[in-house]
Every structure is written in C-alpha cells, then in structure tokens.
Amino acid sequence: MKINLTEEQVKEIFGNLFLINFKVNENYQTKEVESVTFNVAGDNPGLRDGSYPIKIETNQRPNIKPFGRIKMIGAVYAPRVQSGAIDGGNGQRASAWGKIVENFEAKDILPASPADQIANADGERVVKK
C-alpha cells in the first residue's frame, strides 16, 4: 500500500523537516553516485520515531547543510511489515512476531531555502553573514 502525500500532509506529519545526515551510495568500480539515503527528522512532538531513512535514486550528491531545513518532493507513505521468529530449541515452542514499520519515500529531497544549501548554483560555498 502506498499513499501519496501533499505538502500540507507532510507538514502535518513532520512539522518542519530537517536533514540529520545522508549516505551517498557509489558504484564500487566507477565511483559514480547511484543513490543517496537521507535521514530526516521533524519537529512535530507527536512523531513516533526520531528520524526516518529515505532512499532517493539519483546521480547527484546532495547540496544541503547538515541540520538544514528540507522539503520532500513527491512524498509517499508506504508502511511495511517486519517479522521474525525465534526457535524454541530443545522441544520448546517457537515464537514469532510481526509489526508494521513506518516507511516514507520521496522522488527528491531539496533544501527548503537558499540558506540551507552548501553551495550556490555557481558552486561557491554559501557563507552566513
């Protein structure tokens, strides 16, 4: 099940979105960027988890400052099931469990404003005055 979210729904769920960190996934041989996994958090006190990983298929490195405000483009809520089992051993009864895990996806993650960028369009570092 996937539910497309509007900007208003994203704001309602997360509040203001912040980039905690990101991991760039590169091709082992060519060193080309294949995807980026962002860890994002919101300032909504009702959030169940502290931060959420969101993987974006892209060939560009992010241009967002750590802890900068961000916006999600094409946000989707796509919960998934996580399950596991424990063998009882020695004739004991095995136990199993399952739970629904919050999962969010997006087409892109961009800085909310130019102040949240690392560099401007010319590649020059943005410096606060």
N, CA and C of each residue as an Amber inpcrd file, in Angstrom:
protein
   387
   0.8440000  -1.1700000   0.0000000   0.0000000   0.0000000   0.0000000
   0.8920000   1.2360000   0.0000000   0.6210000   2.1480000  -0.9120000
   1.3450000   3.4080000  -0.9690000   0.3370000   4.5510000  -1.0300000
   0.5720000   5.5740000  -0.2200000  -0.3190000   6.7250000  -0.1770000
   0.4930000   7.9690000  -0.5180000   0.1350000   8.6480000  -1.6060000
   0.7970000   9.8980000  -1.9800000   0.4040000  10.9860000  -0.9890000
   1.3850000  11.7710000  -0.5580000   1.1580000  12.8260000   0.4230000
   1.2940000  14.2010000  -0.2250000   0.4240000  15.1230000   0.1490000
   0.5390000  16.5080000  -0.3020000   1.5200000  17.2390000   0.6110000
   1.9260000  18.4380000   0.2190000   2.8360000  19.2290000   1.0600000
   2.2100000  19.5110000   2.4180000   0.8860000  19.7530000   2.4380000
   0.1940000  20.0300000   3.6990000   0.2090000  18.8060000   4.6130000
   0.0360000  17.6120000   4.0400000   0.0670000  16.3890000   4.8410000
   1.4610000  16.1240000   5.3960000   2.4980000  16.3820000   4.6030000
   3.8770000  16.2230000   5.0780000   4.1210000  17.1710000   6.2460000
   3.6420000  18.4140000   6.1170000   3.7990000  19.4110000   7.1860000
   3.0520000  18.9600000   8.4430000   1.8770000  18.3730000   8.2680000
   1.0760000  17.9050000   9.4040000   1.7600000  16.7290000  10.1070000
   2.3610000  15.8310000   9.3390000   3.0090000  14.6450000   9.9140000
   4.3250000  15.0050000  10.5960000   5.1770000  15.7360000   9.9110000
   6.5380000  16.0010000  10.3990000   6.7060000  17.3520000  11.0820000
   5.9060000  18.3320000  10.7230000   6.2090000  19.7070000  11.1180000
   7.2760000  20.2080000  10.1610000   8.2490000  20.9350000  10.6510000
   9.3770000  21.3520000   9.8190000  10.3300000  20.1720000   9.6700000
  10.7580000  19.8970000   8.4450000  11.6630000  18.7800000   8.1700000
  13.1140000  19.2460000   8.2160000  13.9760000  18.4190000   8.8170000
  15.4000000  18.7260000   8.9140000  16.2140000  17.5320000   8.4300000
  17.3350000  17.8150000   7.7820000  18.2660000  16.7780000   7.3660000
  19.1930000  16.4680000   8.5320000  19.1890000  15.2330000   8.9870000
  20.1060000  14.8310000  10.0590000  21.4620000  14.4870000   9.4440000
  21.4690000  13.5880000   8.4840000  22.6860000  13.2470000   7.7440000
  22.2860000  12.4990000   6.4840000  23.2620000  12.1530000   5.6790000
  22.9810000  11.3770000   4.4760000  24.1600000  10.4740000   4.1710000
  23.8850000   9.4060000   3.4130000  24.9210000   8.4750000   2.9830000
  24.8350000   8.3540000   1.4720000  25.9400000   8.6270000   0.8010000
  25.9990000   8.5270000  -0.6510000  26.4350000   7.1080000  -1.0100000
  25.6430000   6.4280000  -1.8260000  25.9580000   5.0710000  -2.2790000
  26.5660000   5.1530000  -3.6760000  27.8260000   4.7660000  -3.7910000
  28.5540000   4.8620000  -5.0580000  28.7910000   3.4810000  -5.6530000
  28.9230000   3.4390000  -6.9750000  29.3180000   2.2220000  -7.6680000
  30.7540000   1.9100000  -7.2680000  31.0100000   0.6660000  -6.9160000
  32.3290000   0.2680000  -6.4180000  33.4370000   0.5270000  -7.4330000
  33.1740000   0.2740000  -8.7140000  34.2200000   0.3890000  -9.7240000
  34.3170000   1.7910000 -10.3240000  33.1770000   2.4170000 -10.6290000
  33.2140000   3.7060000 -11.3300000  33.1630000   4.9050000 -10.3940000
  32.8050000   4.7020000  -9.1370000  32.6620000   5.7650000  -8.1320000
  31.5470000   6.7600000  -8.4840000  30.6450000   6.3610000  -9.4090000
  29.5050000   7.2040000  -9.7330000  28.4340000   7.0550000  -8.6630000
  27.7460000   8.1550000  -8.3470000  26.6770000   8.1290000  -7.3580000
  25.4900000   7.3610000  -7.9360000  24.9830000   6.3730000  -7.1840000
  23.8240000   5.5910000  -7.6140000  22.5680000   5.9610000  -6.8360000
  22.7360000   6.2780000  -5.5600000  21.6000000   6.6780000  -4.7370000
  22.1190000   7.3830000  -3.4910000  21.2050000   8.0580000  -2.8160000
  21.5280000   8.7410000  -1.5690000  20.4510000   8.3630000  -0.5560000
  20.8710000   7.9650000   0.6410000  19.9340000   7.6790000   1.7200000
  19.9970000   8.8370000   2.7100000  18.8830000   9.5330000   2.8630000
  18.7830000  10.6730000   3.7680000  18.1560000  10.2080000   5.0760000
  18.6520000  10.6960000   6.2060000  17.9850000  10.5350000   7.4920000
  17.3690000  11.8800000   7.8220000  16.0380000  11.9060000   7.8720000
  15.3270000  13.1610000   8.1050000  14.5300000  13.0640000   9.3980000
  14.2990000  14.2180000  10.0190000  13.5050000  14.2880000  11.2440000
  12.6400000  15.5350000  11.1740000  11.5890000  15.5260000  11.9500000
  10.7000000  16.6790000  12.0240000  10.6160000  17.1990000  13.4400000
  10.0680000  18.4160000  13.5840000   9.9360000  18.9920000  14.9220000
   8.5420000  18.7840000  15.5160000   7.7450000  17.9000000  14.9130000
   6.4250000  17.5720000  15.4450000   6.6170000  16.6550000  16.6530000
   6.1690000  17.0650000  17.8410000   6.3800000  16.2280000  19.0270000
   5.5960000  14.9130000  18.9930000   4.6320000  14.7670000  18.0880000
   3.8410000  13.5460000  18.0060000   4.4770000  12.4420000  17.1740000
   5.6680000  12.6710000  16.5990000   6.3310000  11.6400000  15.7960000
   6.6990000  10.4440000  16.6640000   6.4540000   9.2390000  16.1360000
   6.7210000   8.0290000  16.9010000   8.2100000   7.7050000  16.9340000
   8.8870000   7.8470000  15.8090000  10.3240000   7.5770000  15.7310000
  11.0700000   8.9050000  15.6280000  12.3390000   8.9080000  16.0100000
  13.1150000  10.1380000  15.9760000  13.4450000  10.6040000  14.5730000
  13.9200000   9.6800000  13.7390000  14.2640000  10.0490000  12.3660000
  13.8700000   8.9110000  11.4340000  13.7670000   9.2340000  10.1500000
  13.3360000   8.2650000   9.1540000  14.3290000   8.2460000   7.9990000
  14.7610000   7.0460000   7.5630000  15.6230000   6.9680000   6.3750000
  14.7740000   7.0390000   5.1100000  15.2200000   7.8390000   4.1440000
  14.5280000   7.9520000   2.8610000  15.5750000   7.8100000   1.7650000
  15.4330000   6.7650000   0.9300000  16.3920000   6.4970000  -0.1400000
  15.9000000   7.1380000  -1.4300000  16.7870000   7.8850000  -2.0880000
  16.4790000   8.5650000  -3.3450000  17.4170000   8.0230000  -4.4140000
  16.8510000   7.5570000  -5.5280000  17.6670000   7.1330000  -6.6670000
  18.0900000   8.3830000  -7.4240000  19.3670000   8.7170000  -7.3840000
  19.8710000   9.9300000  -8.0230000  21.3300000   9.7280000  -8.4030000
  21.8500000  10.6020000  -9.2590000  23.2640000  10.5430000  -9.6090000
  23.9990000  11.7950000  -9.1320000  23.3760000  12.5620000  -8.2410000
  23.9800000  13.7980000  -7.7450000  24.1360000  13.7510000  -6.2250000
  25.2130000  14.3520000  -5.7600000  25.4100000  14.4910000  -4.3220000
  24.4850000  15.5970000  -3.8000000  23.9870000  15.4540000  -2.5790000
  23.0930000  16.4740000  -2.0290000  23.8140000  17.7900000  -1.7670000
  23.0730000  18.8730000  -1.9210000  23.5910000  20.2170000  -1.6830000
  22.8260000  20.8220000  -0.5050000  22.8250000  20.1070000   0.6200000
  22.0670000  20.5360000   1.7900000  22.9820000  20.5050000   3.0080000
  22.9380000  21.5760000   3.8020000  23.7330000  21.6240000   5.0280000
  23.1820000  20.6360000   6.0520000  24.0620000  20.0400000   6.8710000
  23.5680000  19.1970000   7.9630000  22.6590000  20.0160000   8.8800000
  21.5640000  19.4310000   9.2810000  20.5360000  20.0580000  10.1150000
  19.8500000  21.2290000   9.4190000  19.9900000  21.2930000   8.0890000
  19.2840000  22.3040000   7.3080000  17.8390000  21.8820000   7.0950000
  16.9780000  22.8660000   6.8850000  15.5730000  22.5670000   6.6030000
  15.4570000  22.0430000   5.1830000  14.5610000  21.0810000   4.9970000
  14.3950000  20.4530000   3.6880000  12.9200000  20.3670000   3.3170000
  12.6920000  20.0450000   2.0450000  11.3300000  19.7240000   1.6010000
  11.3990000  18.4470000   0.7780000  10.3580000  17.6150000   0.9340000
  10.2780000  16.3610000   0.1920000   9.4160000  16.5900000  -1.0390000
   9.9230000  16.1840000  -2.1840000   9.1900000  16.2630000  -3.4400000
   8.6200000  14.8730000  -3.7420000   7.3380000  14.8050000  -4.0030000
   6.7100000  13.5160000  -4.3180000   6.7140000  12.5750000  -3.1400000
   6.3450000  13.0550000  -1.9590000   6.3690000  12.2300000  -0.7480000
   5.2950000  11.1470000  -0.8030000   5.6670000   9.9550000  -0.3100000
   4.7720000   8.7990000  -0.2880000   4.9070000   8.1180000   1.0720000
   3.7440000   7.7570000   1.6600000   3.7320000   6.9480000   2.8750000
   3.5400000   5.5070000   2.4400000   4.5020000   4.6490000   2.7600000
   4.4640000   3.2500000   2.3150000   4.8660000   2.3470000   3.4790000
   3.9450000   2.1150000   4.4290000   4.3000000   1.2520000   5.5700000
   4.6070000  -0.1650000   5.1120000   5.4550000  -0.8320000   5.8850000
   5.8160000  -2.1990000   5.5290000   5.7620000  -3.0610000   6.7890000
   5.7570000  -4.3470000   6.5780000   5.6740000  -5.2930000   7.6920000
   7.0670000  -5.8330000   7.9790000   7.4020000  -5.9110000   9.2450000
   8.6550000  -6.5100000   9.6730000   8.2840000  -7.6990000  10.5580000
   8.9290000  -8.8290000  10.3300000   8.5870000 -10.0070000  11.1170000
   9.8430000 -10.7870000  11.4780000   9.6830000 -11.6940000  12.4000000
  10.7990000 -12.5270000  12.8070000  10.2940000 -13.7160000  13.5910000
  11.1570000 -14.6530000  13.8260000  10.8020000 -15.8360000  14.5900000
  12.0010000 -16.2700000  15.4230000  11.6940000 -16.8420000  16.5540000
  12.7340000 -17.3520000  17.4420000  12.4610000 -18.8370000  17.6540000
  13.4380000 -19.6510000  17.3380000  13.3020000 -21.0950000  17.5180000
  13.3480000 -21.4050000  19.0040000  12.3980000 -22.1800000  19.4440000
  12.3370000 -22.5130000  20.8610000  13.4890000 -23.3960000  21.3080000
  13.9570000 -24.2860000  20.4200000  15.0560000 -25.1850000  20.7780000
  14.6630000 -26.1610000  21.8720000  15.2890000 -27.3150000  21.9120000
  15.0500000 -28.3500000  22.9310000  13.5680000 -28.6840000  23.0830000
  12.8440000 -28.7540000  21.9790000  11.4370000 -29.1060000  22.0450000
  10.5350000 -27.9910000  22.5410000  11.1070000 -26.8480000  22.8160000
  10.3240000 -25.6960000  23.2650000   9.5170000 -25.1380000  22.0930000
   8.4950000 -24.4360000  22.3960000   7.6430000 -23.8350000  21.3810000
   8.3320000 -22.6060000  20.7830000   8.3040000 -22.5030000  19.4590000
   8.8900000 -21.3420000  18.7920000   7.9220000 -20.1690000  18.8900000
   8.4700000 -18.9750000  18.8610000   7.6050000 -17.7890000  18.8760000
   7.9110000 -16.9350000  17.6480000   6.8960000 -16.2650000  17.1870000
   7.0350000 -15.3860000  16.0240000   6.3810000 -14.0580000  16.3380000
   6.8130000 -13.0360000  15.6540000   6.2440000 -11.7030000  15.8590000
   6.1940000 -10.9590000  14.5340000   5.3870000  -9.9630000  14.4900000
   5.2820000  -9.1020000  13.3240000   4.8080000  -7.7340000  13.7620000
   5.2150000  -6.7090000  13.0170000   4.7690000  -5.3520000  13.3300000
   4.8140000  -4.5090000  12.0650000   4.0380000  -3.4470000  12.0630000
   4.0330000  -2.5100000  10.9400000   5.0740000  -1.4380000  11.2210000
   5.9360000  -1.1720000  10.2570000   7.0070000  -0.1960000  10.3800000
   6.6820000   1.0140000   9.5170000   6.8000000   2.1940000  10.1030000
   6.5910000   3.4310000   9.3470000   7.6440000   3.5210000   8.2560000
   7.2440000   3.8800000   7.0530000   8.1840000   3.9950000   5.9400000
   7.7300000   5.1260000   5.0360000   8.6520000   6.0240000   4.7150000
   8.3600000   7.1430000   3.8240000   9.3120000   7.1000000   2.6440000
   8.8210000   7.4980000   1.4810000   9.6220000   7.5740000   0.2630000
   9.4180000   8.9560000  -0.3480000  10.3100000   9.3340000  -1.2480000
  10.1750000  10.5970000  -1.9510000  10.9160000  10.5160000  -3.2800000
  10.5210000  11.3600000  -4.2220000  11.2210000  11.4220000  -5.5020000
  12.5090000  12.2200000  -5.3690000  12.4800000  13.2420000  -4.5010000
  13.6740000  14.0670000  -4.2960000  13.5630000  14.7840000  -2.9660000
  14.6990000  15.1760000  -2.4220000  14.7720000  15.9800000  -1.2140000
  15.6350000  17.1840000  -1.5350000  15.0690000  18.3700000  -1.3130000
  15.7260000  19.6200000  -1.6720000  15.8200000  20.5320000  -0.4640000
  16.7670000  21.5040000  -0.4870000  16.8190000  22.4830000   0.6000000
  15.5390000  23.3210000   0.6020000  15.0490000  23.6740000   1.7820000
  13.8300000  24.4740000   1.8930000  14.0610000  25.9030000   1.4280000
  15.2790000  26.4040000   1.5690000  15.6000000  27.7700000   1.1450000
  17.0750000  27.8230000   0.7360000  17.4820000  28.8910000   0.0500000
  18.9020000  29.0080000  -0.3200000  19.8440000  29.0150000   0.8910000
  19.3650000  29.4340000   2.0470000  20.2010000  29.4470000   3.2470000
  20.5540000  28.0380000   3.7190000  19.8060000  27.0400000   3.2830000
  20.0530000  25.6540000   3.6830000  20.9600000  24.9090000   2.7090000
  21.4620000  25.5920000   1.6890000  22.3510000  24.9780000   0.7080000
  23.8020000  25.0680000   1.1630000  24.6100000  24.1030000   0.7070000
  26.0500000  24.1570000   0.9650000  26.7070000  25.1220000  -0.0080000
  26.2940000  25.0460000  -1.2680000  26.8740000  25.8940000  -2.3150000
  25.7480000  26.4500000  -3.1880000  26.0180000  27.5940000  -3.8300000
  25.0170000  28.1780000  -4.7220000  25.1080000  27.5240000  -6.0980000
  24.3440000  28.0290000  -7.0620000  24.2850000  27.4310000  -8.3920000
  25.6410000  27.4790000  -9.1020000  26.5150000  28.4380000  -8.7420000
  27.8380000  28.5500000  -9.3620000  28.8780000  27.6530000  -8.7050000
  28.4710000  26.9410000  -7.6260000  29.4030000  26.0590000  -6.9370000
  30.1870000  26.7300000  -5.8390000  29.8890000  28.0050000  -5.5540000
  30.5790000  28.7180000  -4.4810000  29.8950000  28.4160000  -3.1590000
  30.7090000  28.1890000  -2.1210000  30.1580000  27.8950000  -0.7950000
  29.3420000  29.0700000  -0.2930000  28.1910000  28.7550000   0.3220000
  27.3400000  29.7640000   0.9070000  27.8500000  30.0430000   2.3090000
  28.1150000  31.3250000   2.6180000  28.6230000  31.7090000   3.9150000
  27.6120000  32.6210000   4.5910000  27.2710000  32.3210000   5.8570000
  26.3450000  33.1780000   6.6010000  27.0670000  34.4520000   7.0020000
  26.3510000  35.5550000   6.9270000  26.9450000  36.8490000   7.3290000
  26.3270000  37.3240000   8.6030000
